[in-house]
């Protein structure tokens, strides 16, 4: 979500501290995903003052059958930065989806999205990531 | 229009389809995935998603935060001890119920262990003995053993014989009456310890009509009275006295079975 481990750690600890305080006061919300919901808003708040990505059309390519091998060549930190650079709600959608911890209904609840929006964000994200992969690690032509 | 809406929804679901099939909990998602499972486009998407997720798992987590995701339990739950468990109201209630049920069962089992053919009649006759007054009987002063002839001659009761153990005692009175099942009962009152003797038909097998024999002497108890019962030639004999088994034991020659 943030592409910056220091900021991520800050948000993580603030969220937990706040949760502990609310638990001590017996004011924990009843919604099942309130902690993740809270953490998401803190992430968005933390990046508010950062440089925002310019709004310009990013290339989009259809998913390549050999994309998996292109992804393997990526550095995990690079991928984290690429995701964090996406505008919200695409950033939230990609981060939560690829964490592989939530099903789509849970993501809709945490990110407060509609199914069509989540679907559009993910489809667009895949095509843009493919375009970035093609630019960064062009697939070797098969002999 | 409806079909178009459905197709759009299915497309939207496929874009959000989990790459891990364990997460296919949603029915509409399962249906959408099963329809598209073999298409090249969907297979590419799934492979793409799996590869990205595998890379996301490799994103380094700062050590301080990683501590929170360790395998160890952060909060150790309080251990259950026997003391705590016993104090639990539910456990307590169930335990009491089980003890009561077990007690009743044991009581009934012990009661059944002492049962023998004719024990129910014998208990009823003990109640009769408790409520009988001497004036209710015909005065007869004789040896108990001699009343067999009286019962046979006057009432036509065969084998209504007083056993040798009680045959020599003097009688005060006797009578013959029918119980609620129209069985002929002979009752003798003795001078000895105000003891009462009963003779009544032994129980029979409901199907064959054969007498249900039992060996030796058996004891029955009812409202402070005790009876020693034996069976001979299809007739049961009971000596009844207010008191305990030991009050009768001294009269019975054969050991208790």
Interface residues (C-beta under 8 A of the other chain):
Chain A: X5 X6 X8 X9 X12 X13 X16 X63 X64 X65 X67 X68 X71 X72 X74 X76 X77 X79 X80 X97 X98 X99 X100 X103 X104 X105 X107 X115 X116 X118 X119 X120 X122 X123 X126 X129 X130
Chain B: X8 X9 X11 X12 X13 X15 X16 X17 X18 X19 X20 X23 X25 X26 X29 X40 X41 X44 X45 X47 X48 X49 X50 X51 X52 X53 X54 X55 X56 X57 X58 X59 X60 X61 X62 X64 X65 X68
